[in-house]
Amino acid sequence: MRRCYFDHVATNPLHPEVLEAMMPYFKDNFGNPLSVYDLGMMARDAIEKARQQVADLVHAKPPTVVFTSSGAEANNFALRGIAFAMQNKGNHVIVSKVEHHSILNAARFLEKSGFVVTYLPVDKNGIVDPDTVKKSINKETILISVTHASSEIGTIEPIREIAGIAKAQGIVLHADGVATCGNIPVDVKELGVDLLSMAAHQFYGPKGAGVLYVREGLRIAPLIYGGIQEGGRRAGTENVPAIVGMGKAAEIAAREMPARMEHCRQLRDALIGGVLKTPNVYLTGHHELRLPHHASFVVEFIEGEAMLLMLSVKGILSASGSACSSRALKSSPVLLSLGIPSALAQGSIVFSLGMDNSMDDINYFLEEFPQVVKKLRDMSPFAKGWGSGGEGDQCYTGG
């Protein structure tokens, strides 16, 4: 059976060069980086090489790169680390409504810990208005966190403008760059961020490796206590193979990024154009300001999970909502924040493309997708009378 993997925002296959770079650190070079003998020094040198490779990807200095176990840990580290480090200066934190669960749930934890959190609204395309950010700031504001791009709707946010506002007020700015780093050009100086989260598996590196960029001189409280690793900012024996893999993946991403972006953009545009020929299907997120490998939709009258199952039978693998929420069987808060009705938000489907995809994959999918939608609508009680001028023709017109 043909297999089309369209879920690269969930994870990517490991690049062969990355696997090759990692292998020695599973077996022969197994030392603890804190050990003073040769095995330890080899591991420590490998980590520092990876730190340089990741720093180069985002145009940062190596000491600002703090390795974590994931993008979710990096996000928690950013919010909780800054909030508790700066609680003597204020107790107000600002996040957007289109953040990943690792941001939103960390923000709710901060609320339970005595902090005040403002959740910024977005427009129908998922854009955070910098003016709204500015109006939300008060004398107690210590941290703003806005995603660089949403993995659920693909929209790229105006981080530079938000950074200018934050800097003028002396407020720390964090951006969740998990969906962008390694996929589009990211320069921490140009963006003006104080903190930036990354995850290796988003750019053909291993799972279990992430990074939080922390601007030089910025004080942050550790999330994990216990040892002196990562300059005392993240305790625990380092996952050397995963860190080495992340470094190699970052090096390759920097080298291959223009070709990857162009390849995926062509496939994405063909996929979007083809999908929107099916009636009552709506693109979510911004039409132009979106990730080059990302296409997301809501489909009227049917549920996303049903589409996923029927497409998977055809060998087409995709997602509904974010990878961290698709099993929750409830409307995505990100889609609801765009003003999409709850019933329609249940019909979410997300396609994210990679270098392993081809135009033949897109053409095959575009043959199968309308048939899947028709079959599910024929079975759906919500679609009764649709297309015949009946009650079912009262359709969503936004997006």
N, C-alpha and C positions, 0 to 999 in steps of 0.2 A: 504493500500500500504506500502511496505517495505520502511524504511527511513534510509539512510546511510549518516551521517553528516561527510563530509571530508573537512571541512573548519575551522579548529581550529586556524589557524593563523589570521582569521578574528575576531573570538571571541570564547569563551568557555562557556558551561553551568555553572551556579553557583554551586559550591560544596555545598551539603546540610549542612555541618558543618559551612560553611561560612555564609549562609543565617541565620542559627540559631544564630550565633554570632552577626550578624548585627541587628536583629529584635528589641532588647530592645532600640536601639538608634534611631529608627524611632518613638517610642511611649513614653515609660516611662522616659528613660534617654535622654531627648531631649535638655539638657542645652547647652549654648554657652561655649566653653572651656575657654573663657576669663573671665567669671563670677566668682566671689569669693565665692559664696555659694555652697552648696553641689551638686546641679545639674551640675554646671559648673565644679567643681572639678572631678566629675565622668567622664564627657566627656573628660576633660584634661588627666586624668589617662588612659582612654581608648586609646587616641591618642598616649601617650608615650609607652604604651604596644605594640601597633601596630608598632611603630617606632623601638622598640627593635626586634620584630619578623622579620621585613623586613631587618634590619641590620644583623641579624643572618643568613638570607638566603644567603647574599653575603659576609659574614665575614667582616662586617664593624662596626664602632662605631655608636651608635644611633644618636649623634649630626650631623653626616654627611648625614643623611636621610632627604630630603626635600620633603614633599608631594605636588603633583601637581594634576591637573584634568585628566591627560592623559600622555601617552608616547610622543605624539606630542608636548604637552606643555613642557615636560621635555627637549625634543630636542631643541625647540626654546629657552628655558631658557638657556641651555648650550651654544649654539652658540652666541646668542645675548648678554647674560649676560657676557660671557668672553670677547667677542670682544669689547664691550663698556667699560668694566672695565679695559682693557689693551691697549686701543687705543693709549695711550701716549708712549707705548713701541714699537708698530708696527701696521701695518694694513694688514698683510697677513694671510689668513686663507686657510687651505688645507682640502678638503673633497674628498671622492671617488665618482665615477660615479654610484655606486650601492647602494647609500643611499636611505632611505625612503624620500618621498616628503617633510616631515616636516623638514628634513635636507637640501635638495636641495633648497626648496623655501625660507628657512631662509637664506641660503647662497646667494641667488639672492637678497634678501632684503639687506643684508650686502653690496653687490656690489653697490646697488643704494645709500647706505649710505656712500660711499667713501672707502670701503675696497676692497682689491684685493683677489680674490678667485682662487685657483688652483684646478681643478677637476681631480683627479687621475684616470688613466686608469686601467683596470683589464685584466687578461688573459681570455681565453675562458671558464674557469671554474668559473670566477667571483672572483678570488683571487687578492688581492692588494699586489703587490710586495714591501716588506719593503725597498728594494734598491731604488725603484721609489720614495717612501716617502722621503728617505734621500736626493735624488737629487733635490727634489722639495722645500726643505727648503732654505730660505734665511734669511738675518739679520732682516727682518721685520716680520718673521713668529711668530705668537703668539698662534695659535691654530690649532690642527689637529683633525679631526673628522672622524672616520672610524667605520662602523657598526660592531658589534660583529658577527652577522650573518644576512643574508638577508632573510626576510620573503617571498620573491618572488622566490628565487632560492635555498635557504637553505644552501648556502655555509658559513662555519665558517671561519672567517678571522684570520690571524696571529697577534692578538692584542699584545701579549707579546713582540714579536720582534719589532713591531712598537712603543710600549711603551718605550723600551730600547733606541731607536733612539730619541724619543721625550725628554726623561729625560736627555740624554747626552747633548742635545742642550738647555735645560731649557724651553721647549715648553709644553704648556698644552695639554693633550690628553683627548678627549671625545670619548666614545664608546656608540653607540646605542645598548643597551642590551634588548630591548623590546622582541625580538624573543628568547632570550636565558635565561634570568632570570626566574627561576622557572621551566625551561624545561631541562637544563643541568647544571652541577655544575659551579658556578661562584664565584670567590674569587677576590675581588677588589685589594687586596694586591698582589696576585699572578699575576694577569693581568697587574698590574702597571698603571692602569688608574687613571686620576684625576677626571673624571666625568663619570657617567654611568646612562643611562635612563632605566626605567622599567615601565611596565603597568600591573595592577592587572588582567585584563580580559584575559591575555595570560596564566595564570596558575590557572584558575577556580575561580578567584575573580570577583568582580563587575566591570562593566564599570564605567568610571568617576573617577578612582583612579589611579594615577601614582606616580612615585618617580624620583627625580634626586639625585643621590649620588654625594656629593661635598666633595672632600678631605679636611681634616682639614687644616685650614690656607689659603685656596685658596680664593682669593677675587673674588666675582661675583656680577654684577649689577642685581637688581631685574627685573623681567619681568613685574610684577604687583605691583604697588605702592598703599599704602593706610593705612596699619596697621602694627602691630608688630608680626603677626602670622609667624610661621616657622622661628623664630629668626630674623624677619625683612626681610627675603629673599623672602617671597611669601605672599602678603597681601590677606585678604578675610576670612570671617567666614568659618571655616573648615567643610568639608563634613564628619562629624563624622561617620555615618554608613558605607560609602564607605571606609574610612581609616581603620576602625575596620575590615571590610571585607578583605581588602588587607593584613592586618597583619595576620589574620587567614589563608588566602590562602597561604601566604608565609610560615607559620609554617607547614601547611599540605604538601606543595610542598617539603620542606626540608626533611620531613619524608618519603614521598612516591616516591621521585625522582628516585631511582634505579629501582623500580618496573615499574614505568611509562615509563622510557627510554627503558627498555628491552621489554616491551609489544609493544610499538610503533615501535621499531626497527624491530621486527619480521614482523609486519604488513607492514611496509614500504618496506622492502626488497622483500616481496612476491608481493606487488603491483608493484614495479619497474620492477621486473623480468617478471611479466605477461604483463604489458603494452608494454614493449620493444619487445614483440613478434609480435606486430602489425607493418607492414612495414611502413617505413618513419615516425617514431615517435622517437624523440630524447630527452634524459634526459638533463635538464639544471641544471647548478651548478656542484659542485664537486661530484664525485661518492662516496668517502669515507668521506671527511671532510664536512659533512653536518648534519643538525639537525636530530635527530633520528625519528622525527615524520613527516618529510617533503619529498615530492616527486613532482617534477615539470618537465613539458615536453613542447615541441613544436611539433605540429602535422601538417605535410605538407598538403597543398591544401585546408584546411578548417579553419574557424575562431573559436576562442575560445568561443565567445558568443553563437554561434550555438551549440557547444558541451555542454556548460553549460545548455542551455535550454532543449536540448534533454535528457541529463542525469537527469535533475531535474524531468522530466516527469516520469522517472523510479524510482524517490525517492533518487537519488544520488546527493548530494549537494556539489559543489566544487567551485573553483574560477578561474579567468583568470587574470594573472598579480597580482598586490597587491590589497588588499581590498579598498584602497584609490584611485585606478586608473582604476578599471575594467569597470567602466561606461564611461570612457573617449573616448572609441572607437578609440584609436590610439595606435601605437606601443609603447611598454614599453621601456623607456630609459635604464632600467637595462638590458633587453635582447639585445638591440642594442649595449650596451657597451661590450657585450660578442662577438660581431662580427656576431650575428645572423641577416640574412637579414630581412628587414622590413616586407615583405610579410609573411615570416615564423613566425616572432614574433607575428603576429596577431593570430596565432594558438596556443597561450599559454594556458596551463591549469595547475592548481596547486592543489594538494591534501595534506591536513595536517590532521594528525590522532590524536586520543585522547583515553582516557581510556574507553569511551563509545563504541568504535569500536571493532569488533571481526574479526576473520579469515573468518567467514561466510559472513561478509560484503564485505571483499576483494574478496572472490570467486564470490559472486553475481555481484560485479562491473566488475570483469574480464570476466564474461560471457556477460555483456551488452556493455562494452566499444568497442570491435571490431565491433559490429553491428552498433553502433552509428557512428563510424568513416566511415564504409563502406557506410552507407546510405547518409551521408553528402558528401562524395567523389563522389558518384554516381550523386549527384545534382550539384556538383561544376564544373564551366567552367574551373577552373584552373587545374583540374585533368583529363581533356580530353586527352585520349591517354595514361594515366598512366598505367604502367604494360604491355604495348604492344610494347615497344621499340620506342614509339613516343616521341614527344617533351616534354610531361609531365614527362618523365623519367629523365630529368635533375634535379636531386634532391640535396638537401642540404647534405653535407657529414661531416659537423663539429660536435662539441659537444662531 
